[in-house]
Amino acid sequence: MQSISTIGLNIAKSVFQVHGVDAAGQVVIRRQLKRRFVLSFLEKLPPCLVGIEACASSHHWSRELQALGHTVRLMPPAL
């Protein structure tokens, strides 16, 4: 498997979407994960940039992912 450099994480109530690309921008992974499996999945990956849409729970997920060594960027929601 190619190395994932950037992940887009769409957080929801119970099912999260993970979209990972390599340094060249090629899609490496697209996956749906239940909430309880998100941290165990991301802790197996090498540290990378994770983008999350800013919302009430995104700050919690940001702290959890930073504790795993990832760099997290919160993005304002698009209007």
C-alpha positions, -999 to 999 in steps of 0.1 A, spaced: 0 0 0 12 35 -8 20 59 20 -9 81 30 1 118 34 -33 135 38 -66 123 52 -100 140 49 -122 129 78 -160 135 76 -173 131 111 -210 122 117 -231 107 144 -223 70 139 -205 65 105 -174 85 96 -159 87 60 -122 85 56 -105 97 24 -68 93 22 -44 104 -6 -7 100 -11 19 128 -18 10 128 -55 -27 133 -48 -37 98 -58 -65 82 -38 -51 55 -15 -81 48 7 -118 55 9 -136 39 37 -166 41 60 -158 36 97 -181 33 126 -173 57 154 -158 31 177 -132 20 150 -119 54 140 -91 57 166 -79 21 162 -78 26 124 -59 59 125 -34 48 152 -21 22 127 -12 49 102 20 69 102 16 105 113 -1 125 85 -22 157 79 -59 152 88 -85 177 77 -118 179 95 -147 203 91 -151 224 122 -181 216 144 -188 210 180 -173 175 182 -143 183 158 -123 197 187 -126 165 206 -115 145 176 -87 169 169 -72 164 204 -76 126 201 -58 125 167 -30 149 178 -24 125 207 -17 98 181 8 120 164 -12 134 135 -14 170 124 -50 182 124 -64 212 105 -100 223 112 -117 239 83 -147 262 85 -179 247 69 -187 258 34 -218 280 30 
